[in-house]
Amino acid sequence: MRRPCVLSDPASDGMLCFVVDLLAREGSRPHTLAASASRAADLAFGNQSRRLLEGQDREHRLRAIIGRLGARLPPALRDDSDITAMLAEGRSHQATVHYLSYRAELDEAGLGKVFDFSRATLADRWRAGEEAMRAALQSLETTDHDQKAGLSVQERATVPQRARGRSR
């Protein structure tokens, strides 16, 4: 069963959406077995989010194409019930997604990083998320809001900055 996506909603014209991913697909090449296992989880989950966003982008572009094609059809064809049903799928709206992802520090890597809910780790993650959201909100002030129809994805990977003198 396909779940509905808020970005597919016709009422999403002009929508601003924030996607927060707990694992980043961006990162460096691992140098240990534990880091490799950790990186595999990052890629599996981060790529899943990216594939979903790419699918939404493709859907937005196809719907815009259907809308433009329908506008070029002669009225006699547009009035045909089969074609009318097809053209109903065409719409041209814009949505902006700020995709924020979290990239763990090297010492946070390992098989259990997705299960690490220690106070220090949660504080680091919370701080990193706050900084990423603040930067995303600040970028709204400088972003061109006269965007063409379609989906615009702004990506930002976050690396935590630890409090001084704190260790795990």
Phi, psi and omega in degrees: 000130180276128178277141178291146179246134181302330180287345179271350183292130179301335180280005183276009180300127181080011183291143172243122186232138176249126176250122180247118182250131183283347180227135183264140175277341176283148178165176182265169179289129180288152182243358178228166179295317180296318178295326178295317179295319178296317180295326177298319177295317177304312183293318182298312183281316180296320179290329177298314178297317181296319178298320178296319178293322177296322176297320178294321177298315179298317179297318178300316180295317180295320178296323178294320178297316178300317179298316179293322178296316179298324180293337181269348181286147175292151183307325181297320178288320181297334181278348178295133186298322179294316181290323177301318179296320179292317182293337178297337178281345182272126174207155183235101177223164182247149174213142178243131179244127170259112184260106182255129179230152184255126176248117183292154173288163184301320182282354176268351182290160178138172183298330185265009186298329179287347180251007183277104179245030179294157182302316182295316181294316179297322177296317179297315181294319180297315180297317179297318179295321178297317179296319180294318180293320178299315179296320179295317179294322177294325180292338177298329180290334184253359183278142175288116183270000177267053183284149175289166178300146179129189182253126177248124181247121177254116183260143178211114176267139184246130174247128184292148173249115183287151172294142183300139173075004182262137177231167181276000000 
